[in-house]
Amino acid sequence: MSSAPTHPLDAGTRLAVDRTRLAHERTLMAWVRTATSLISFGFTIYKFFEFEAGKGSPGSSPLLTPRHFGMIMIATGLIALFLSTIEHRQSLKRLHLEFAEGRRSVATIVAGIVVIMGVLAFVAAAFRG
C-alpha cells in the first residue's frame, strides 16, 4: 500500500473519498439492520414459545427446540455483525492509509451497541431455559 499523500487532495478526489467512506458506512448499517432483525426475531421466537410452554401445552422433545432455534438466530446475527464490522474497519483502514481519511465511524459505534444488546439477549435465552 502506498503512503498517504503529502499534498492536499483536489476537490474531486476528496469528494470521491467521502463517497467511498459513506458507502462503507451504509454497508455496515445494512449489516446492523440485518443482524438486529436476526437477533430480535430469534429472541421473539424464544419468548413466544416460552410463553406458550407456560400455558401448559403438551410438549414433545424435538431435536431443535424453539429455544435452540432462537439462540441460533441470535448467534447468527451476532456473528454476521462481528464479521461485517471487522471488514468495515479494514476497509476504512485501507482508505486511511491511501488518502489520510481518518474520521470516526458512527456505524461502528451503532454496531457495538447492537452487539451488546445481542449478547444480553443471547445470555437471557441461554440461562433462562
Contact map, one row per residue, 1 for C-alpha under 8 A:
111000000000000000000000000000000000000000000000000000000000000000000000000000000000000000000000110000000000000000000000000000000
111100000000000000000000000000000000000000000000000000000000000000000000000000000000000000000000110000000000000000000000000000000
111110000000000000000000000000000000000000000000000000000000000000000000000000000000000000000000110000000000000000000000000000000
011111000000000000000000000000000000000000000000000000000000000000000000000000000000000000000001111100000000000000000000000000000
001111111000000000000000000000000000000000000000000000000000000000000000000000000000000000000000011100000000000000000000000000000
000111110000000000000000000000000000000000000000000000000000000000000000000000000000000000000000000000000000000000000000000000000
000011111000000000000000000000000000000000000000000000000000000000000000000000000000000000000000000000000000000000000000000000000
000011111100000000000000000000000000000000000000000000000000000000000000000000000000000000000000000000000000000000000000000000000
000010111110110000000000000000000000000000000000000000000000000000000000000000000000000000000000000000000000000000000000000000000
000000011111110000000000000000000000000000000000000000000000000000000000000000000000000000000000000000000000000000000000000000000
000000001111111000000000000000000000000000000000000000000000000000000000000000000000000000000000000000000000000000000000000000000
000000000111111100000000000000000000000000000000000000000000000000000000000000000000000000000000000000000000000000000000000000000
000000001111111110000000000000000000000000000000000000000000000000000000000000000000000000000000000000000000000000000000000000000
000000001111111111000000000000000000000000000000000000000000000000000000000000000000000000000000000000000000000000000000000000000
000000000011111111100000000000000000000000000000000000000000000000000000000000000000000000000000000000000000000000000000000000000
000000000001111111110000000000000000000000000000000000000000000000000000000000000000000000000000000000000000000000000000000000000
000000000000111111111000000000000000000000000000000000000000000000000000000000000000000000000010001010000000000000000000000000000
000000000000011111111100000000000000000000000000000000000000000000000000000000000000000000000000000000000000000000000000000000000
000000000000001111111110000000000000000000000000000000000000000000000000000000000000000000000000000000000000000000000000000000000
000000000000000111111111000000000000000000000000000000000000000000000000000000000000000000000000000000000000000000000000000000000
000000000000000011111111100000000000000000000000000000000000000000000000000000000000000000010010000000000000000000000000000000000
000000000000000001111111110000000000000000000000000000000000000000000000000000000000000000000000000000000000000000000000000000000
000000000000000000111111111000000000000000000000000000000000000000000000000000000000000000000000000000000000000000000000000000000
000000000000000000011111111100000000000000000000000000000000000000000000000000000000000100110000000000000000000000000000000000000
000000000000000000001111111110000000000000000000000000000000000000000000000000000000000100000000000000001110000000000000000000000
000000000000000000000111111111000000000000000000000000000000000000000000000000000000000000000000000000000010000000000000000000000
000000000000000000000011111111100000000000000000000000000000000000000000000000000000000000000000000000000000000000000000000000000
000000000000000000000001111111110000000000000000000000000000000000000000000000000001100100000000000000000011001000000000000000000
000000000000000000000000111111111000000000000000000000000000000000000000000000000000000000000000000000000010001000000000000000000
000000000000000000000000011111111100000000000000000000000000000000000000000000000000000000000000000000000000000000000000000000000
000000000000000000000000001111111110000000000000000000000000000000000000000000011001000000000000000000000000000000000000000000000
000000000000000000000000000111111111000000000000000000000000000000000000000000001000000000000000000000000000011001000000000000000
000000000000000000000000000011111111100000000000000000000000000000000000000000000000000000000000000000000000000000000000000000000
000000000000000000000000000001111111110000000000000000000000000000000000000010000000000000000000000000000000000000000000000000000
000000000000000000000000000000111111111000000000000000000000000000000000000111011000000000000000000000000000000000000000000000000
000000000000000000000000000000011111111100000000000000000000000000000000000010000000000000000000000000000000000001000100000000000
000000000000000000000000000000001111111110000000000000000000000000000000000010000000000000000000000000000000000000000000000000000
000000000000000000000000000000000111111111000000000000000000000000000000110110000000000000000000000000000000000000000000000000000
000000000000000000000000000000000011111111100000000000000000000000000000111111000000000000000000000000000000000000000100100000000
000000000000000000000000000000000001111111110000000000000000000000000000010000000000000000000000000000000000000000000000000000000
000000000000000000000000000000000000111111111000000000000000000000000100110000000000000000000000000000000000000000000000000000000
000000000000000000000000000000000000011111111100000000000000000000001111110000000000000000000000000000000000000000000000000000000
000000000000000000000000000000000000001111111110000000000000000000000110010000000000000000000000000000000000000000000000110010000
000000000000000000000000000000000000000111111111000000000000000000000100000000000000000000000000000000000000000000000000000000000
000000000000000000000000000000000000000011111111100000000000000001101100000000000000000000000000000000000000000000000000000000000
000000000000000000000000000000000000000001111111110000000000000001111110000000000000000000000000000000000000000000000000000010000
000000000000000000000000000000000000000000111111111000000000000000000000000000000000000000000000000000000000000000000000000000000
000000000000000000000000000000000000000000011111111100000000000000000000000000000000000000000000000000000000000000000000000000000
000000000000000000000000000000000000000000001111111110000000000001100000000000000000000000000000000000000000000000000000000000000
000000000000000000000000000000000000000000000111111111000000000000100000000000000000000000000000000000000000000000000000000000000
000000000000000000000000000000000000000000000011111111100000000000000000000000000000000000000000000000000000000000000000000000000
000000000000000000000000000000000000000000000001111111111000000000000000000000000000000000000000000000000000000000000000000000000
000000000000000000000000000000000000000000000000111111111110000000000000000000000000000000000000000000000000000000000000000000000
000000000000000000000000000000000000000000000000011111111000000000000000000000000000000000000000000000000000000000000000000000000
000000000000000000000000000000000000000000000000001111111000000000000000000000000000000000000000000000000000000000000000000000000
000000000000000000000000000000000000000000000000000111111100000000000000000000000000000000000000000000000000000000000000000000000
000000000000000000000000000000000000000000000000000111111110000000000000000000000000000000000000000000000000000000000000000000000
000000000000000000000000000000000000000000000000000010011111000000000000000000000000000000000000000000000000000000000000000000000
000000000000000000000000000000000000000000000000000010001111100000000000000000000000000000000000000000000000000000000000000000000
000000000000000000000000000000000000000000000000000000000111110000000000000000000000000000000000000000000000000000000000000000000
000000000000000000000000000000000000000000000000000000000011111010000000000000000000000000000000000000000000000000000000000000000
000000000000000000000000000000000000000000000000000000000001111110000000000000000000000000000000000000000000000000000000000000000
000000000000000000000000000000000000000000000000000000000000111110000000000000000000000000000000000000000000000000000000000000000
000000000000000000000000000000000000000000000000000000000000011111011000000000000000000000000000000000000000000000000000000000000
000000000000000000000000000000000000000000000000000000000000111111111000000000000000000000000000000000000000000000000000000000000
000000000000000000000000000000000000000000001100100000000000000111111100000000000000000000000000000000000000000000000000000000000
000000000000000000000000000000000000000000001100110000000000000011111110000000000000000000000000000000000000000000000000000010001
000000000000000000000000000000000000000000000100000000000000000111111111000000000000000000000000000000000000000000000000000000000
000000000000000000000000000000000000000001001100000000000000000111111111100000000000000000000000000000000000000000000000000000000
000000000000000000000000000000000000000011111100000000000000000001111111110000000000000000000000000000000000000000000000000010000
000000000000000000000000000000000000000001100100000000000000000000111111111000000000000000000000000000000000000000000000010011000
000000000000000000000000000000000000000001000000000000000000000000011111111100000000000000000000000000000000000000000000000000000
000000000000000000000000000000000000011011000000000000000000000000001111111110000000000000000000000000000000000000000000000000000
000000000000000000000000000000000000011111100000000000000000000000000111111111000000000000000000000000000000000000000100110000000
000000000000000000000000000000000000001000000000000000000000000000000011111111100000000000000000000000000000000000000000010000000
000000000000000000000000000000000010011000000000000000000000000000000001111111110000000000000000000000000000000000000000000000000
000000000000000000000000000000000111111000000000000000000000000000000000111111111000000000000000000000000000000000000100000000000
000000000000000000000000000000000010001000000000000000000000000000000000011111111100000000000000000000000000000000100110000000000
000000000000000000000000000000000000000000000000000000000000000000000000001111111110000000000000000000000000000000000000000000000
000000000000000000000000000000100010000000000000000000000000000000000000000111111111000000000000000000000000000000000000000000000
000000000000000000000000000000110010000000000000000000000000000000000000000011111111100000000000000000000000001000100000000000000
000000000000000000000000000000000000000000000000000000000000000000000000000001111111110000000000000000000000000000100000000000000
000000000000000000000000000000000000000000000000000000000000000000000000000000111111111000000000000000000000000000000000000000000
000000000000000000000000000100100000000000000000000000000000000000000000000000011111111100000000000000000000000000000000000000000
000000000000000000000000000100000000000000000000000000000000000000000000000000001111111110000000000000000001001000000000000000000
000000000000000000000000000000000000000000000000000000000000000000000000000000000111111111000000000000000000000000000000000000000
000000000000000000000000000000000000000000000000000000000000000000000000000000000011111111100000000000000000000000000000000000000
000000000000000000000001100100000000000000000000000000000000000000000000000000000001111111110000000000000000000000000000000000000
000000000000000000000000000000000000000000000000000000000000000000000000000000000000111111111000000000000000000000000000000000000
000000000000000000000000000000000000000000000000000000000000000000000000000000000000011111111100000000000000000000000000000000000
000000000000000000000001000000000000000000000000000000000000000000000000000000000000001111111110000000000000000000000000000000000
000000000000000000001001000000000000000000000000000000000000000000000000000000000000000111111111000001000000000000000000000000000
000000000000000000000000000000000000000000000000000000000000000000000000000000000000000011111111100000000000000000000000000000000
000000000000000000000000000000000000000000000000000000000000000000000000000000000000000001111111110000000000000000000000000000000
000000000000000010001000000000000000000000000000000000000000000000000000000000000000000000111111111110000000000000000000000000000
000100000000000000000000000000000000000000000000000000000000000000000000000000000000000000011111111111000000000000000000000000000
111100000000000000000000000000000000000000000000000000000000000000000000000000000000000000001111111110000000000000000000000000000
111110000000000000000000000000000000000000000000000000000000000000000000000000000000000000000111111110000000000000000000000000000
000110000000000010000000000000000000000000000000000000000000000000000000000000000000000000000011111110000000000000000000000000000
000110000000000000000000000000000000000000000000000000000000000000000000000000000000000000000011111111000000000000000000000000000
000000000000000010000000000000000000000000000000000000000000000000000000000000000000000000000011111111100000000000000000000000000
000000000000000000000000000000000000000000000000000000000000000000000000000000000000000000010001000111110000000000000000000000000
000000000000000000000000000000000000000000000000000000000000000000000000000000000000000000000000000011111000000000000000000000000
000000000000000000000000000000000000000000000000000000000000000000000000000000000000000000000000000001111100000000000000000000000
000000000000000000000000100000000000000000000000000000000000000000000000000000000000000000000000000000111111100000000000000000000
000000000000000000000000100000000000000000000000000000000000000000000000000000000000000000000000000000011111110000000000000000000
000000000000000000000000110110000000000000000000000000000000000000000000000000000000000000000000000000001111111000000000000000000
000000000000000000000000000100000000000000000000000000000000000000000000000000000000100000000000000000001111111100000000000000000
000000000000000000000000000000000000000000000000000000000000000000000000000000000000000000000000000000001111111110000000000000000
000000000000000000000000000000010000000000000000000000000000000000000000000000000000000000000000000000000111111111000000000000000
000000000000000000000000000110010000000000000000000000000000000000000000000000001000100000000000000000000011111111100000000000000
000000000000000000000000000000000000000000000000000000000000000000000000000000000000000000000000000000000001111111110000000000000
000000000000000000000000000000000000000000000000000000000000000000000000000000000000000000000000000000000000111111111000000000000
000000000000000000000000000000010001000000000000000000000000000000000000000000000000000000000000000000000000011111111100000000000
000000000000000000000000000000000000000000000000000000000000000000000000000001001100000000000000000000000000001111111110000000000
000000000000000000000000000000000000000000000000000000000000000000000000000000000000000000000000000000000000000111111111000000000
000000000000000000000000000000000000000000000000000000000000000000000000000000000000000000000000000000000000000011111111100000000
000000000000000000000000000000000001001000000000000000000000000000000000010011000000000000000000000000000000000001111111110000000
000000000000000000000000000000000000000000000000000000000000000000000000000001000000000000000000000000000000000000111111111000000
000000000000000000000000000000000000000000000000000000000000000000000000000000000000000000000000000000000000000000011111111100000
000000000000000000000000000000000000001000100000000000000000000000000000010000000000000000000000000000000000000000001111111110000
000000000000000000000000000000000000000000100000000000000000000000000010011000000000000000000000000000000000000000000111111111000
000000000000000000000000000000000000000000000000000000000000000000000000000000000000000000000000000000000000000000000011111111100
000000000000000000000000000000000000000000000000000000000000000000000000000000000000000000000000000000000000000000000001111111110
000000000000000000000000000000000000000000100100000000000000000000100110000000000000000000000000000000000000000000000000111111111
000000000000000000000000000000000000000000000000000000000000000000000010000000000000000000000000000000000000000000000000011111111
000000000000000000000000000000000000000000000000000000000000000000000000000000000000000000000000000000000000000000000000001111111
000000000000000000000000000000000000000000000000000000000000000000000000000000000000000000000000000000000000000000000000000111111
000000000000000000000000000000000000000000000000000000000000000000100000000000000000000000000000000000000000000000000000000011111
